[in-house]
Structure formats: C-alpha cells, structure tokens
Amino acid sequence: MELNRNTSGPQKPGFFMRMLDVVERAGNKLPHPFMLFVYLALFIIVASWVISLFNVTVVHPGTGEEVAIQNMISEDGLIFILSSMLTNFTGFAPLGLVLVMMFGIGLAQKVGLIETFMKKTILNAPKRFVTFAIIGTGVIGNLASDAAFVIIPPLAAMVFYALGRHPLAGMSAGFAGVGAGFTANFFIAGTDALLAGISTEVAQTIEEGLVVTPVDNWFFMIASVVMLMVVGTIITEKVIEPRLGKYNPRYGEKGIVDQKLEDVTAQETRGLRNAGIAGLIYAALIALLVVPTNGVLRGEEGTIVPSPFLSNIIPIILFFFIIIAIAYGMTVGKIKSTKHVPEYMADAMKDMSGYIVLIFAASQFIAYFNWSNIGVWIAVSGAEFLTNMNFTGMGVIVGFIILAAILNLFIFSGSAQWALMAPIFIPMFMVLEYNPAFVQLAYRIADSSTNIITPMNPYVPMVLAFMKRYDNRAGFGTLFSIMLPYALIFLGLWILMFIIWTLVGIPIGPGVEMKL
C-alpha cells in the first residue's frame, strides 16, 4: 500500500474524503449532546404552543382515546416543567440500570480483571487464530466500555508486528472489533441496560406497562459476535493485509519496533483462574435456582420466559461481576481489605459523570415530548403516511437502519442518538405493530457499524496517533480507507442477517420474536 508518496504536489481529494470532510465540519458544529437536548427541549416547548393553536387532536393507539397537543407555554405546562424536573431525572429508567451495572463491571475494570483477560486472550491465541482472537476480544471488550478502545488497537498492532505481520492490519482489526462490535457481546453489558431503559421509557407512552428488558436482543447479539469475528478475520487477512503489503519498519518511530510485549504475569494468571472458579461456582448456584422446574427463580407456572430470573437479570449480573472482581483483586493484591471494594466502585462512578449529566437533559426532553403528546401525534401521523405510501414491512426497517447509520456519522454517542431517535421511531413503529425491542435491535446494528469511520469518534485521533508511530506517512485518509471495508461489509451482512433472522422467525431474545 502506498501512503502519501506523491511528490508532485497535493492531489485533489476523492469523493469519500470530501464526504468525510463534510461530516467532520458538520459534526463539529453540533453542540455538546447535553446542550443538544436542552435546545430540543426548548424546541418542544415552543412547538407545543404553536401546534396547540390549531387544535390538533389524535387518537391514542394504546387507549383509543382522543388526545390533544398540550401547550407547555401555559399554566399546566409550567407547573409540569417545574414539578417533574427531579422525577424526570431520578425516575428515568436507564439511569439506575446503567449505574448499578457499572458497580460490578467498573470494579472488575479498576482491579485490572478485564484488561488482563483481554491481554491473555490475545497473547495466548495460536498464531493462525490471532486475528480471530483480537476481533473477538475487542467485541467482548465493550464490557470495559471505552477502555477497550485504549487497550486493544495498540496491543493488536504489537502482536501483529511480533508475528512478522503488518502492525496497521492488527490495529485495524482491533479497532474494528471494539468500534463496530461495540453493541454486541456474549454477556449482558451496560449498553443493553442503557438502550433497554430508554426503549422502555418511550414504549410505555403507547402501551402502559410494556417493558423492554436488557436481554431482549441477547440471542441476536450472541450470534452477532460470531459473525463479526469470522467476517472481521476474513476482511483483515484477505483485504486489509494484502492491500497494506509487507511492513517497512524504516517508516516507524524510533524505538517503536523494539517494543516488547508485556506478558501476563503468573500472579495475574492465578487471578484469572480464581476469578473463573468463583464465577463458575456463582453460575452453578444460580443454575440451581433456575434449572429445576420448581426453581425459585422460575415463573409461577415453572416458566423461564417470563420469570424472576429474566426480570432481575441486572442484579444477578451485578453480583457475578462483583464476585469475580473480588476474587481477582484479592489474588493480585489490588484488594487487601474490604474498604478497597467501595473505593474502586466509587472510582468507576467518576467515569460515569458525563453520562449522568447527559441523562439529566435527555430525560427532560423525553418527558416534554411525551407530556405534550407531540410524540403520539408524530407516531400516528408517520405510521399513517407510511401505510398510505405502502412503505411497511422489512423495507421500512432497512430504511431506518440506513438512516441511523448515517446519523451516527454526526452523533457518535450511542445513548444520545437513541435518546433522540427512540421517542420518534419507537411509537411510530409500535403503531405499525412492531415490537420496540425489534426497533431497538435495528438501531444497534446501525449504531455499531459506522462507529469506526465517523470523524466524530473521539478515539479516531488516538488510533491515528498510534498508526503514525508505526508509519509516519499515515493520515486520516489511511485510517478511513482501511476501516471502510469493515464498516460497509459489517453493515451489509448485519442487515442480511437481520432479514434472514426475521423471515425464519428466530427469537431475538428470550420470548421476543421479530414479526412483520
């Protein structure tokens, strides 16, 4: 692969690079997500006043009652804004779910368990399966949230170089796994709780009592991990590495090629072993409460779907991560007394401060959207328009995926984008009789696929900096040209997998079927 070898003067950028420049400029002009929701909340307040002047009414699809647009610039509206502000925030479903999940996952991250697991998986993989292991570890690494972006790509580059392979290919595989696979996992992660909470909050405006649980997309996401690992490996070894060619170390930073891979220590290995033993014991105890037909965590009629096991999956997962984190931390000396456990948890919560601030603004926007009945009006009107256009079925869902993938180029935060899109699209699709968990799954496919090519990804500059250490000729064009095949192929195959899964009628989660 030739990088910036032109010496006759600057070349005119291609269409794709010009498009990325437009995306970057437009995205940089967007306000911070917190302020974006503040402005949207103000817009809803004004819009509710304007629409109410026309005496607009709509039949609520859930209750069958005729409802009018409620003016927020009124006595009732002002009282609602003031009296609901705290409950909008504290009662926002995703807030508690995500924070509770992060007590356990954050503890595991702070004691070093997740980082050691990722390193051990990659470094101990047989040579022929290294790419497979890197992408799989990157996908599963989203348990550590954004920490995986910092750990996996540079580690993957070092592993590839040590094996005599092009380090940029390793870095691209790691970045693809972490970024494009951010929403998939074998385990229930914070992302599942966050998105399910937002979906539930919105869906209940149409159907009271409806709950989208963190496991509602689980089966599809487990299969997605396997698909991403297999396809990502093929792209890396059959497309990216041949394109890059043989690595020339003379373009690398002085000393970078002499880096030594730090292996996992014997103490860390013992920590992983003890964490695994503790995890298996805990899983066996839970199994004793679920597997028997009269198990305590089974439903009233001995069912698993529904059951206390599924409805309480968050605390069950919380205790799992706390147990394995304590077992690891005590073995490696990170936890020497009981006081260290809450200290690490508190440290993990510091990383959530930005999320908490964002949720305050997002919860107000969604509450105003719902109280004013603008959401119901848009949902019913939009559904009627799509029906009249005969644009329903799989076509409208695929169109939604493509729209979300494009919007993701401008809004990198998955939670912010879903908080923005869910109040519009979940009610609209529910009127068309789509399960909200189905709509949420379509969004997750789109949100993950284009994470690795958006200039709005805050980790793109970091990955580029690592790339330049191995090849000083590399630039944004290099990075995006390498990552584009992953993004497009992942998106295309994910949509195909989504369509086949739906047509076959396989549940996307426990008791959740995709029906058109």
C-alpha angles and dihedrals in degrees: 000000000000118000123195094328095144111118100172095080138285117325124224107259117246126246094265093052091047089051091051090050090054091048092049094049093046093045093049089055092057113099123244109287090250092056090042090062091044090055091045091051090052089048091053090051092053094040092052090056093048096046093045089060088069093053091237115186133178136186110251107235092214102047101021089229124133111246130187130216106267116224111232091193090073138084092270091045094051092048090050093051092051100037097044100044096096096039091046087060104035093039095048103123100222094053099071094035095055097041092050091049090051092056088068102030091041091053090051090050096047095051089051098248097127095044092049091048091052093048093045092050094051099039095046097046116113111257094251091053098043095105090047090050094047094053093043092049090048092052094046089042090076084088083079089050113213093354088082090064089060098043109037108048097052092041090050091051091053092048093050092049092049088054093050093254128125108281093212089059090054091047092050091050091051093046091047092051095048098039106034091035095047095116099042125082145146087233133056105258139184090270091062092052094045098050094040090052093053091045091051092048091054099037092056090065086069102030116023114223095019111139129194104203127207089250097053093100096032102109093049092046092051089054089045091060090057092046093050092048094050097041093040090053092051092048092049097047101034102034114017102039095046089048093050094045124191115348117245109207093198089081091055127098115269109271096009093106091051094060115128122221110240106226123214109271124239090249092053090048090053088049091055091048093051091045089052092050092048090048093051092050090050092047090050091052091050090047089056088058095046111030100059112080089237093045117149092236094051123101124265091270095040094268127146092202102076105017142131086257094065097035090053098039093123097062090041090055091042092059090045093058093042091053097048091042092053091046091052095041094051092049096051094040097250091117111047099153139016092259091068093066097063090038092058090044090052090049090052090052090059088067088057096057094098091050092051092051091048092049091055091061096037092051091054092050093050092046092052091046090054099040093050090052089229088124093056091046093051091044095052094040092046093048091049091049093051091047093050089049088049087233101141137108122054093336094067092048092050088048089053091051092052092047092050091047091054093046089051088066087067102033111043098179107094093201093049093048093047091047086054098044102035097068089056104037105032094059091042093052092042089058085055087051098252118148109246089227087059091053091046090053091052089053092050091055091053096042094053100043099062097037090099098053102042115104085213090072103109090210094059093085090049093051090046090052090053090048092053090054088063096036120017090197093065119111140163089287090057093050096047094044089054095046098042095079090054093049097047097041093044091049094047096047092042090055090047090049089048092052094047092046090053096046092049090048099231114164113252090209139355105316094347116120126184108233126176 
